[in-house]
């Protein structure tokens, strides 16, 4: 597994764990205000960008 691929997997696993924990906290503390969706969207954009960069670099190395 390449360094960039490993960093993408780590990024995705940390995202799922943190967003899961924040979702649980949101449900316990303020269930009527769903603020966790903004964190998930913001971080999700970063994760999506990381994935696109990884895919572009991977396709470049195949040629």
PQR file of N, CA, C, O and H, with PARSE charges and radii, in Angstrom:
ATOM      1  N   UNK A   1       0.856  -1.183   0.000 -0.4000 1.5000
ATOM      2  CA  UNK A   1       0.000   0.000   0.000 -0.0000 2.0000
ATOM      3  C   UNK A   1       0.892   1.233   0.000  0.5500 1.7000
ATOM      4  O   UNK A   1       1.769   1.379   0.851 -0.5500 1.4000
ATOM      5  N   UNK A   2       0.659   2.117  -0.965 -0.4000 1.5000
ATOM      6  CA  UNK A   2       1.473   3.326  -1.079 -0.0000 2.0000
ATOM      7  C   UNK A   2       1.187   4.324   0.030  0.5500 1.7000
ATOM      8  O   UNK A   2       0.170   4.238   0.719 -0.5500 1.4000
ATOM      9  H   UNK A   2      -0.054   1.998  -1.657  0.4000 1.0000
ATOM     10  N   UNK A   3       2.096   5.268   0.189 -0.4000 1.5000
ATOM     11  CA  UNK A   3       1.966   6.263   1.246 -0.0000 2.0000
ATOM     12  C   UNK A   3       0.714   7.109   1.118  0.5500 1.7000
ATOM     13  O   UNK A   3       0.045   7.387   2.113 -0.5500 1.4000
ATOM     14  H   UNK A   3       2.922   5.338  -0.371  0.4000 1.0000
ATOM     15  N   UNK A   4       0.390   7.523  -0.114 -0.4000 1.5000
ATOM     16  CA  UNK A   4      -0.796   8.352  -0.311 -0.0000 2.0000
ATOM     17  C   UNK A   4      -2.062   7.538  -0.084  0.5500 1.7000
ATOM     18  O   UNK A   4      -3.039   8.043   0.469 -0.5500 1.4000
ATOM     19  H   UNK A   4       0.933   7.297  -0.922  0.4000 1.0000
ATOM     20  N   UNK A   5      -2.047   6.270  -0.514 -0.4000 1.5000
ATOM     21  CA  UNK A   5      -3.209   5.411  -0.304 -0.0000 2.0000
ATOM     22  C   UNK A   5      -3.399   5.149   1.187  0.5500 1.7000
ATOM     23  O   UNK A   5      -4.531   5.163   1.672 -0.5500 1.4000
ATOM     24  H   UNK A   5      -1.254   5.859  -0.963  0.4000 1.0000
ATOM     25  N   UNK A   6      -2.331   4.914   1.910 -0.4000 1.5000
ATOM     26  CA  UNK A   6      -2.420   4.691   3.346 -0.0000 2.0000
ATOM     27  C   UNK A   6      -2.957   5.931   4.047  0.5500 1.7000
ATOM     28  O   UNK A   6      -3.782   5.822   4.954 -0.5500 1.4000
ATOM     29  H   UNK A   6      -1.412   4.903   1.517  0.4000 1.0000
ATOM     30  N   UNK A   7      -2.500   7.103   3.636 -0.4000 1.5000
ATOM     31  CA  UNK A   7      -2.984   8.326   4.268 -0.0000 2.0000
ATOM     32  C   UNK A   7      -4.469   8.529   3.986  0.5500 1.7000
ATOM     33  O   UNK A   7      -5.189   9.053   4.837 -0.5500 1.4000
ATOM     34  H   UNK A   7      -1.831   7.192   2.899  0.4000 1.0000
ATOM     35  N   UNK A   8      -4.941   8.125   2.807 -0.4000 1.5000
ATOM     36  CA  UNK A   8      -6.364   8.226   2.487 -0.0000 2.0000
ATOM     37  C   UNK A   8      -7.191   7.285   3.365  0.5500 1.7000
ATOM     38  O   UNK A   8      -8.250   7.667   3.864 -0.5500 1.4000
ATOM     39  H   UNK A   8      -4.356   7.700   2.116  0.4000 1.0000
ATOM     40  N   UNK A   9      -6.713   6.077   3.549 -0.4000 1.5000
ATOM     41  CA  UNK A   9      -7.418   5.119   4.406 -0.0000 2.0000
ATOM     42  C   UNK A   9      -7.466   5.626   5.847  0.5500 1.7000
ATOM     43  O   UNK A   9      -8.507   5.551   6.499 -0.5500 1.4000
ATOM     44  H   UNK A   9      -5.852   5.767   3.144  0.4000 1.0000
ATOM     45  N   UNK A  10      -6.347   6.139   6.339 -0.4000 1.5000
ATOM     46  CA  UNK A  10      -6.312   6.683   7.699 -0.0000 2.0000
ATOM     47  C   UNK A  10      -7.280   7.859   7.806  0.5500 1.7000
ATOM     48  O   UNK A  10      -8.034   7.953   8.774 -0.5500 1.4000
ATOM     49  H   UNK A  10      -5.501   6.200   5.809  0.4000 1.0000
ATOM     50  N   UNK A  11      -7.264   8.754   6.823 -0.4000 1.5000
ATOM     51  CA  UNK A  11      -8.154   9.904   6.808 -0.0000 2.0000
ATOM     52  C   UNK A  11      -9.617   9.455   6.882  0.5500 1.7000
ATOM     53  O   UNK A  11     -10.400  10.015   7.649 -0.5500 1.4000
ATOM     54  H   UNK A  11      -6.652   8.678   6.036  0.4000 1.0000
ATOM     55  N   UNK A  12      -9.985   8.446   6.085 -0.4000 1.5000
ATOM     56  CA  UNK A  12     -11.358   7.949   6.065 -0.0000 2.0000
ATOM     57  C   UNK A  12     -11.759   7.302   7.388  0.5500 1.7000
ATOM     58  O   UNK A  12     -12.869   7.513   7.876 -0.5500 1.4000
ATOM     59  H   UNK A  12      -9.349   7.991   5.462  0.4000 1.0000
ATOM     60  N   UNK A  13     -10.860   6.520   7.962 -0.4000 1.5000
ATOM     61  CA  UNK A  13     -11.165   5.854   9.242 -0.0000 2.0000
ATOM     62  C   UNK A  13     -11.325   6.877  10.364  0.5500 1.7000
ATOM     63  O   UNK A  13     -12.246   6.776  11.175 -0.5500 1.4000
ATOM     64  H   UNK A  13      -9.958   6.349   7.566  0.4000 1.0000
ATOM     65  N   UNK A  14     -10.439   7.846  10.408 -0.4000 1.5000
ATOM     66  CA  UNK A  14     -10.541   8.890  11.438 -0.0000 2.0000
ATOM     67  C   UNK A  14     -11.818   9.695  11.243  0.5500 1.7000
ATOM     68  O   UNK A  14     -12.483  10.046  12.218 -0.5500 1.4000
ATOM     69  H   UNK A  14      -9.691   7.928   9.749  0.4000 1.0000
ATOM     70  N   UNK A  15     -12.169   9.992   9.998 -0.4000 1.5000
ATOM     71  CA  UNK A  15     -13.413  10.717   9.701 -0.0000 2.0000
ATOM     72  C   UNK A  15     -14.619   9.965  10.273  0.5500 1.7000
ATOM     73  O   UNK A  15     -15.440  10.545  10.983 -0.5500 1.4000
ATOM     74  H   UNK A  15     -11.629   9.707   9.206  0.4000 1.0000
ATOM     75  N   UNK A  16     -14.716   8.694   9.963 -0.4000 1.5000
ATOM     76  CA  UNK A  16     -15.858   7.894  10.429 -0.0000 2.0000
ATOM     77  C   UNK A  16     -15.905   7.839  11.952  0.5500 1.7000
ATOM     78  O   UNK A  16     -16.978   7.964  12.543 -0.5500 1.4000
ATOM     79  H   UNK A  16     -14.050   8.223   9.385  0.4000 1.0000
ATOM     80  N   UNK A  17     -14.762   7.656  12.588 -0.4000 1.5000
ATOM     81  CA  UNK A  17     -14.730   7.563  14.050 -0.0000 2.0000
ATOM     82  C   UNK A  17     -15.105   8.893  14.705  0.5500 1.7000
ATOM     83  O   UNK A  17     -15.900   8.920  15.644 -0.5500 1.4000
ATOM     84  H   UNK A  17     -13.890   7.555  12.108  0.4000 1.0000
ATOM     85  N   UNK A  18     -14.540   9.982  14.218 -0.4000 1.5000
ATOM     86  CA  UNK A  18     -14.810  11.288  14.826 -0.0000 2.0000
ATOM     87  C   UNK A  18     -16.251  11.721  14.573  0.5500 1.7000
ATOM     88  O   UNK A  18     -16.930  12.178  15.493 -0.5500 1.4000
ATOM     89  H   UNK A  18     -13.894   9.960  13.456  0.4000 1.0000
ATOM     90  N   UNK A  19     -16.719  11.582  13.344 -0.4000 1.5000
ATOM     91  CA  UNK A  19     -18.097  11.984  13.036 -0.0000 2.0000
ATOM     92  C   UNK A  19     -19.079  11.108  13.817  0.5500 1.7000
ATOM     93  O   UNK A  19     -20.107  11.597  14.285 -0.5500 1.4000
ATOM     94  H   UNK A  19     -16.167  11.210  12.598  0.4000 1.0000
ATOM     95  N   UNK A  20     -18.772   9.831  13.958 -0.4000 1.5000
ATOM     96  CA  UNK A  20     -19.627   8.957  14.779 -0.0000 2.0000
ATOM     97  C   UNK A  20     -19.686   9.416  16.223  0.5500 1.7000
ATOM     98  O   UNK A  20     -20.760   9.449  16.824 -0.5500 1.4000
ATOM     99  H   UNK A  20     -17.937   9.434  13.578  0.4000 1.0000
ATOM    100  N   UNK A  21     -18.542   9.769  16.781 -0.4000 1.5000
ATOM    101  CA  UNK A  21     -18.510  10.267  18.156 -0.0000 2.0000
ATOM    102  C   UNK A  21     -19.228  11.597  18.301  0.5500 1.7000
ATOM    103  O   UNK A  21     -19.953  11.819  19.271 -0.5500 1.4000
ATOM    104  H   UNK A  21     -17.669   9.741  16.293  0.4000 1.0000
ATOM    105  N   UNK A  22     -19.023  12.477  17.335 -0.4000 1.5000
ATOM    106  CA  UNK A  22     -19.709  13.771  17.382 -0.0000 2.0000
ATOM    107  C   UNK A  22     -21.217  13.614  17.204  0.5500 1.7000
ATOM    108  O   UNK A  22     -21.996  14.329  17.835 -0.5500 1.4000
ATOM    109  H   UNK A  22     -18.434  12.296  16.548  0.4000 1.0000
ATOM    110  N   UNK A  23     -21.626  12.690  16.354 -0.4000 1.5000
ATOM    111  CA  UNK A  23     -23.045  12.435  16.175 -0.0000 2.0000
ATOM    112  C   UNK A  23     -23.665  11.957  17.495  0.5500 1.7000
ATOM    113  O   UNK A  23     -24.743  12.406  17.886 -0.5500 1.4000
ATOM    114  H   UNK A  23     -20.993  12.109  15.841  0.4000 1.0000
ATOM    115  N   UNK A  24     -22.971  11.046  18.169 -0.4000 1.5000
ATOM    116  CA  UNK A  24     -23.448  10.557  19.467 -0.0000 2.0000
ATOM    117  C   UNK A  24     -23.539  11.693  20.481  0.5500 1.7000
ATOM    118  O   UNK A  24     -24.526  11.806  21.207 -0.5500 1.4000
ATOM    119  H   UNK A  24     -22.096  10.681  17.852  0.4000 1.0000
ATOM    120  N   UNK A  25     -22.515  12.526  20.527 -0.4000 1.5000
ATOM    121  CA  UNK A  25     -22.524  13.685  21.420 -0.0000 2.0000
ATOM    122  C   UNK A  25     -23.665  14.629  21.077  0.5500 1.7000
ATOM    123  O   UNK A  25     -24.341  15.142  21.968 -0.5500 1.4000
ATOM    124  H   UNK A  25     -21.713  12.434  19.937  0.4000 1.0000
ATOM    125  N   UNK A  26     -23.881  14.860  19.786 -0.4000 1.5000
ATOM    126  CA  UNK A  26     -24.961  15.733  19.342 -0.0000 2.0000
ATOM    127  C   UNK A  26     -26.313  15.184  19.787  0.5500 1.7000
ATOM    128  O   UNK A  26     -27.177  15.939  20.233 -0.5500 1.4000
ATOM    129  H   UNK A  26     -23.332  14.443  19.061  0.4000 1.0000
ATOM    130  N   UNK A  27     -26.493  13.883  19.668 -0.4000 1.5000
ATOM    131  CA  UNK A  27     -27.771  13.275  20.066 -0.0000 2.0000
ATOM    132  C   UNK A  27     -28.004  13.360  21.569  0.5500 1.7000
ATOM    133  O   UNK A  27     -29.142  13.516  22.013 -0.5500 1.4000
ATOM    134  H   UNK A  27     -25.791  13.269  19.306  0.4000 1.0000
ATOM    135  N   UNK A  28     -26.936  13.260  22.353 -0.4000 1.5000
ATOM    136  CA  UNK A  28     -27.059  13.336  23.811 -0.0000 2.0000
ATOM    137  C   UNK A  28     -27.235  14.768  24.303  0.5500 1.7000
ATOM    138  O   UNK A  28     -28.056  15.025  25.184 -0.5500 1.4000
ATOM    139  H   UNK A  28     -26.012  13.134  21.993  0.4000 1.0000
ATOM    140  N   UNK A  29     -26.472  15.698  23.740 -0.4000 1.5000
ATOM    141  CA  UNK A  29     -26.436  17.065  24.263 -0.0000 2.0000
ATOM    142  C   UNK A  29     -27.540  17.951  23.687  0.5500 1.7000
ATOM    143  O   UNK A  29     -28.262  18.609  24.436 -0.5500 1.4000
ATOM    144  H   UNK A  29     -25.806  15.489  23.025  0.4000 1.0000
ATOM    145  N   UNK A  30     -27.669  17.970  22.371 -0.4000 1.5000
ATOM    146  CA  UNK A  30     -28.638  18.862  21.724 -0.0000 2.0000
ATOM    147  C   UNK A  30     -29.326  18.149  20.563  0.5500 1.7000
ATOM    148  O   UNK A  30     -29.058  18.459  19.402 -0.5500 1.4000
ATOM    149  H   UNK A  30     -27.082  17.436  21.763  0.4000 1.0000
ATOM    150  N   UNK A  31     -30.211  17.193  20.865 -0.4000 1.5000
ATOM    151  CA  UNK A  31     -30.831  16.424  19.784 -0.0000 2.0000
ATOM    152  C   UNK A  31     -31.735  17.260  18.877  0.5500 1.7000
ATOM    153  O   UNK A  31     -32.007  16.861  17.744 -0.5500 1.4000
ATOM    154  H   UNK A  31     -30.428  16.941  21.808  0.4000 1.0000
ATOM    155  N   UNK A  32     -32.201  18.407  19.357 -0.4000 1.5000
ATOM    156  CA  UNK A  32     -33.092  19.237  18.543 -0.0000 2.0000
ATOM    157  C   UNK A  32     -32.322  20.117  17.545  0.5500 1.7000
ATOM    158  O   UNK A  32     -32.917  20.658  16.613 -0.5500 1.4000
ATOM    159  H   UNK A  32     -31.980  18.731  20.277  0.4000 1.0000
ATOM    160  N   UNK A  33     -31.010  20.259  17.735 -0.4000 1.5000
ATOM    161  CA  UNK A  33     -30.168  21.048  16.832 -0.0000 2.0000
ATOM    162  C   UNK A  33     -29.108  20.109  16.239  0.5500 1.7000
ATOM    163  O   UNK A  33     -28.206  19.657  16.945 -0.5500 1.4000
ATOM    164  H   UNK A  33     -30.527  19.820  18.492  0.4000 1.0000
ATOM    165  N   UNK A  34     -29.221  19.827  14.965 -0.4000 1.5000
ATOM    166  CA  UNK A  34     -28.306  18.892  14.305 -0.0000 2.0000
ATOM    167  C   UNK A  34     -27.083  19.621  13.741  0.5500 1.7000
ATOM    168  O   UNK A  34     -26.966  19.792  12.528 -0.5500 1.4000
ATOM    169  H   UNK A  34     -29.953  20.194  14.391  0.4000 1.0000
ATOM    170  N   UNK A  35     -26.186  20.044  14.609 -0.4000 1.5000
ATOM    171  CA  UNK A  35     -24.982  20.766  14.198 -0.0000 2.0000
ATOM    172  C   UNK A  35     -23.926  19.845  13.596  0.5500 1.7000
ATOM    173  O   UNK A  35     -23.059  20.311  12.857 -0.5500 1.4000
ATOM    174  H   UNK A  35     -26.281  19.905  15.595  0.4000 1.0000
ATOM    175  N   UNK A  36     -23.979  18.576  13.891 -0.4000 1.5000
ATOM    176  CA  UNK A  36     -22.939  17.648  13.420 -0.0000 2.0000
ATOM    177  C   UNK A  36     -22.913  17.538  11.899  0.5500 1.7000
ATOM    178  O   UNK A  36     -21.879  17.207  11.318 -0.5500 1.4000
ATOM    179  H   UNK A  36     -24.683  18.197  14.492  0.4000 1.0000
ATOM    180  N   UNK A  37     -24.044  17.813  11.252 -0.4000 1.5000
ATOM    181  CA  UNK A  37     -24.079  17.725   9.786 -0.0000 2.0000
ATOM    182  C   UNK A  37     -23.121  18.728   9.146  0.5500 1.7000
ATOM    183  O   UNK A  37     -22.566  18.451   8.083 -0.5500 1.4000
ATOM    184  H   UNK A  37     -24.884  18.082  11.724  0.4000 1.0000
ATOM    185  N   UNK A  38     -22.918  19.891   9.774 -0.4000 1.5000
ATOM    186  CA  UNK A  38     -22.018  20.897   9.220 -0.0000 2.0000
ATOM    187  C   UNK A  38     -20.564  20.447   9.329  0.5500 1.7000
ATOM    188  O   UNK A  38     -19.759  20.701   8.434 -0.5500 1.4000
ATOM    189  H   UNK A  38     -23.369  20.116  10.638  0.4000 1.0000
ATOM    190  N   UNK A  39     -20.239  19.787  10.418 -0.4000 1.5000
ATOM    191  CA  UNK A  39     -18.885  19.241  10.585 -0.0000 2.0000
ATOM    192  C   UNK A  39     -18.657  18.127   9.565  0.5500 1.7000
ATOM    193  O   UNK A  39     -17.606  18.063   8.927 -0.5500 1.4000
ATOM    194  H   UNK A  39     -20.894  19.580  11.146  0.4000 1.0000
ATOM    195  N   UNK A  40     -19.654  17.248   9.416 -0.4000 1.5000
ATOM    196  CA  UNK A  40     -19.540  16.136   8.464 -0.0000 2.0000
ATOM    197  C   UNK A  40     -19.388  16.654   7.031  0.5500 1.7000
ATOM    198  O   UNK A  40     -18.574  16.130   6.270 -0.5500 1.4000
ATOM    199  H   UNK A  40     -20.508  17.300   9.934  0.4000 1.0000
ATOM    200  N   UNK A  41     -20.156  17.667   6.661 -0.4000 1.5000
ATOM    201  CA  UNK A  41     -20.053  18.244   5.317 -0.0000 2.0000
ATOM    202  C   UNK A  41     -18.695  18.888   5.090  0.5500 1.7000
ATOM    203  O   UNK A  41     -18.050  18.643   4.071 -0.5500 1.4000
ATOM    204  H   UNK A  41     -20.817  18.092   7.279  0.4000 1.0000
ATOM    205  N   UNK A  42     -18.263  19.704   6.028 -0.4000 1.5000
ATOM    206  CA  UNK A  42     -16.991  20.396   5.879 -0.0000 2.0000
ATOM    207  C   UNK A  42     -15.820  19.450   5.766  0.5500 1.7000
ATOM    208  O   UNK A  42     -14.985  19.575   4.870 -0.5500 1.4000
ATOM    209  H   UNK A  42     -18.787  19.903   6.856  0.4000 1.0000
ATOM    210  N   UNK A  43     -15.766  18.505   6.678 -0.4000 1.5000
ATOM    211  CA  UNK A  43     -14.680  17.538   6.646 -0.0000 2.0000
ATOM    212  C   UNK A  43     -14.833  16.601   5.448  0.5500 1.7000
ATOM    213  O   UNK A  43     -13.844  16.156   4.865 -0.5500 1.4000
ATOM    214  H   UNK A  43     -16.444  18.403   7.405  0.4000 1.0000
ATOM    215  N   UNK A  44     -16.082  16.310   5.090 -0.4000 1.5000
ATOM    216  CA  UNK A  44     -16.337  15.447   3.934 -0.0000 2.0000
ATOM    217  C   UNK A  44     -15.798  16.042   2.648  0.5500 1.7000
ATOM    218  O   UNK A  44     -15.326  15.314   1.776 -0.5500 1.4000
ATOM    219  H   UNK A  44     -16.885  16.672   5.563  0.4000 1.0000
ATOM    220  N   UNK A  45     -15.864  17.367   2.522 -0.4000 1.5000
ATOM    221  CA  UNK A  45     -15.291  18.031   1.347 -0.0000 2.0000
ATOM    222  C   UNK A  45     -13.780  17.787   1.303  0.5500 1.7000
ATOM    223  O   UNK A  45     -13.222  17.503   0.243 -0.5500 1.4000
ATOM    224  H   UNK A  45     -16.247  17.959   3.231  0.4000 1.0000
ATOM    225  N   UNK A  46     -13.133  17.899   2.446 -0.4000 1.5000
ATOM    226  CA  UNK A  46     -11.697  17.623   2.505 -0.0000 2.0000
ATOM    227  C   UNK A  46     -11.371  16.179   2.170  0.5500 1.7000
ATOM    228  O   UNK A  46     -10.398  15.905   1.467 -0.5500 1.4000
ATOM    229  H   UNK A  46     -13.587  18.130   3.307  0.4000 1.0000
ATOM    230  N   UNK A  47     -12.168  15.269   2.664 -0.4000 1.5000
ATOM    231  CA  UNK A  47     -11.964  13.847   2.376 -0.0000 2.0000
ATOM    232  C   UNK A  47     -12.208  13.557   0.892  0.5500 1.7000
ATOM    233  O   UNK A  47     -11.467  12.792   0.275 -0.5500 1.4000
ATOM    234  H   UNK A  47     -12.958  15.491   3.235  0.4000 1.0000
ATOM    235  N   UNK A  48     -13.233  14.161   0.333 -0.4000 1.5000
ATOM    236  CA  UNK A  48     -13.516  13.973  -1.094 -0.0000 2.0000
ATOM    237  C   UNK A  48     -12.366  14.519  -1.947  0.5500 1.7000
ATOM    238  O   UNK A  48     -11.972  13.896  -2.933 -0.5500 1.4000
ATOM    239  H   UNK A  48     -13.835  14.783   0.834  0.4000 1.0000
ATOM    240  N   UNK A  49     -11.837  15.662  -1.573 -0.4000 1.5000
ATOM    241  CA  UNK A  49     -10.704  16.249  -2.292 -0.0000 2.0000
ATOM    242  C   UNK A  49      -9.486  15.329  -2.206  0.5500 1.7000
ATOM    243  O   UNK A  49      -8.789  15.117  -3.199 -0.5500 1.4000
ATOM    244  H   UNK A  49     -12.157  16.168  -0.772  0.4000 1.0000
ATOM    245  N   UNK A  50      -9.237  14.792  -1.026 -0.4000 1.5000
ATOM    246  CA  UNK A  50      -8.129  13.856  -0.829 -0.0000 2.0000
ATOM    247  C   UNK A  50      -8.310  12.652  -1.758  0.5500 1.7000
ATOM    248  O   UNK A  50      -7.347  12.191  -2.371 -0.5500 1.4000
ATOM    249  H   UNK A  50      -9.802  14.964  -0.220  0.4000 1.0000
ATOM    250  N   UNK A  51      -9.531  12.146  -1.861 -0.4000 1.5000
ATOM    251  CA  UNK A  51      -9.813  10.992  -2.707 -0.0000 2.0000
ATOM    252  C   UNK A  51      -9.585  11.310  -4.181  0.5500 1.7000
ATOM    253  O   UNK A  51      -9.021  10.496  -4.912 -0.5500 1.4000
ATOM    254  H   UNK A  51     -10.313  12.520  -1.362  0.4000 1.0000
ATOM    255  N   UNK A  52     -10.017  12.484  -4.618 -0.4000 1.5000
ATOM    256  CA  UNK A  52      -9.836  12.885  -6.019 -0.0000 2.0000
ATOM    257  C   UNK A  52      -8.347  13.011  -6.347  0.5500 1.7000
ATOM    258  O   UNK A  52      -7.896  12.538  -7.390 -0.5500 1.4000
ATOM    259  H   UNK A  52     -10.475  13.146  -4.024  0.4000 1.0000
ATOM    260  N   UNK A  53      -7.595  13.642  -5.463 -0.4000 1.5000
ATOM    261  CA  UNK A  53      -6.156  13.788  -5.688 -0.0000 2.0000
ATOM    262  C   UNK A  53      -5.490  12.418  -5.755  0.5500 1.7000
ATOM    263  O   UNK A  53      -4.649  12.176  -6.621 -0.5500 1.4000
ATOM    264  H   UNK A  53      -7.961  14.026  -4.616  0.4000 1.0000
ATOM    265  N   UNK A  54      -5.863  11.526  -4.847 -0.4000 1.5000
ATOM    266  CA  UNK A  54      -5.304  10.175  -4.844 -0.0000 2.0000
ATOM    267  C   UNK A  54      -5.614   9.470  -6.168  0.5500 1.7000
ATOM    268  O   UNK A  54      -4.736   8.844  -6.761 -0.5500 1.4000
ATOM    269  H   UNK A  54      -6.546  11.722  -4.144  0.4000 1.0000
ATOM    270  N   UNK A  55      -6.872   9.574  -6.633 -0.4000 1.5000
ATOM    271  CA  UNK A  55      -7.271   8.909  -7.875 -0.0000 2.0000
ATOM    272  C   UNK A  55      -6.523   9.490  -9.075  0.5500 1.7000
ATOM    273  O   UNK A  55      -6.102   8.749  -9.964 -0.5500 1.4000
ATOM    274  H   UNK A  55      -7.585  10.083  -6.151  0.4000 1.0000
ATOM    275  N   UNK A  56      -6.359  10.808  -9.101 -0.4000 1.5000
ATOM    276  CA  UNK A  56      -5.639  11.437 -10.209 -0.0000 2.0000
ATOM    277  C   UNK A  56      -4.178  10.997 -10.236  0.5500 1.7000
ATOM    278  O   UNK A  56      -3.642  10.676 -11.296 -0.5500 1.4000
ATOM    279  H   UNK A  56      -6.702  11.410  -8.379  0.4000 1.0000
ATOM    280  N   UNK A  57      -3.542  10.983  -9.079 -0.4000 1.5000
ATOM    281  CA  UNK A  57      -2.141  10.573  -9.024 -0.0000 2.0000
ATOM    282  C   UNK A  57      -1.979   9.089  -9.349  0.5500 1.7000
ATOM    283  O   UNK A  57      -1.000   8.684  -9.975 -0.5500 1.4000
ATOM    284  H   UNK A  57      -3.977  11.244  -8.218  0.4000 1.0000
ATOM    285  N   UNK A  58      -2.943   8.292  -8.918 -0.4000 1.5000
ATOM    286  CA  UNK A  58      -2.878   6.861  -9.208 -0.0000 2.0000
ATOM    287  C   UNK A  58      -3.011   6.612 -10.716  0.5500 1.7000
ATOM    288  O   UNK A  58      -2.301   5.775 -11.274 -0.5500 1.4000
ATOM    289  H   UNK A  58      -3.739   8.621  -8.410  0.4000 1.0000
ATOM    290  N   UNK A  59      -3.916   7.336 -11.366 -0.4000 1.5000
ATOM    291  CA  UNK A  59      -4.081   7.137 -12.800 -0.0000 2.0000
ATOM    292  C   UNK A  59      -2.869   7.653 -13.592  0.5500 1.7000
ATOM    293  O   UNK A  59      -2.559   7.139 -14.667 -0.5500 1.4000
ATOM    294  H   UNK A  59      -4.493   8.015 -10.912  0.4000 1.0000
ATOM    295  N   UNK A  60      -2.202   8.655 -13.060 -0.4000 1.5000
ATOM    296  CA  UNK A  60      -1.001   9.191 -13.705 -0.0000 2.0000
ATOM    297  C   UNK A  60       0.156   8.194 -13.674  0.5500 1.7000
ATOM    298  O   UNK A  60       0.922   8.088 -14.632 -0.5500 1.4000
ATOM    299  H   UNK A  60      -2.454   9.072 -12.187  0.4000 1.0000
ATOM    300  N   UNK A  61       0.275   7.469 -12.567 -0.4000 1.5000
ATOM    301  CA  UNK A  61       1.383   6.529 -12.424 -0.0000 2.0000
ATOM    302  C   UNK A  61       1.159   5.265 -13.247  0.5500 1.7000
ATOM    303  O   UNK A  61       2.117   4.546 -13.529 -0.5500 1.4000
ATOM    304  H   UNK A  61      -0.346   7.556 -11.789  0.4000 1.0000
ATOM    305  N   UNK A  62      -0.075   4.977 -13.638 -0.4000 1.5000
ATOM    306  CA  UNK A  62      -0.373   3.784 -14.439 -0.0000 2.0000
ATOM    307  C   UNK A  62       0.110   3.935 -15.876  0.5500 1.7000
ATOM    308  O   UNK A  62       0.411   2.936 -16.529 -0.5500 1.4000
ATOM    309  H   UNK A  62      -0.854   5.561 -13.409  0.4000 1.0000
ATOM    310  N   UNK A  63       0.189   5.155 -16.375 -0.4000 1.5000
ATOM    311  CA  UNK A  63       0.538   5.385 -17.787 -0.0000 2.0000
ATOM    312  C   UNK A  63       1.958   5.088 -18.086  0.5500 1.7000
ATOM    313  O   UNK A  63       2.392   5.236 -19.229 -0.5500 1.4000
ATOM    314  H   UNK A  63      -0.056   5.966 -15.844  0.4000 1.0000
TER
END
